[in-house]
Amino acid sequence: MSKLIKVDYYRRGARRAAHPIHTINKMARDYSQTLEHRKHLKTRDLLIKTKKLEREEPK
């Protein structure tokens, strides 16, 4: 696991490989942010849909 992470860090242009735990924490943080973002997009889409429906009803 740590070997893979070290290769990943070298590829990103880091001078020395970062500690694996830091990398894992970073990955976890990125992933949680992605999930939050997806949730936000879903709620936004729902809001947009409901607004469109409300607009179309008065016709």
Buried (B, 14 or more C-beta within 10 A) or exposed (E): EEEEBBEBBEEEEEEEBBEBEEBEEEEEEEEEEEEEEEEEEEEEEEEEEEEEEEEEEEE
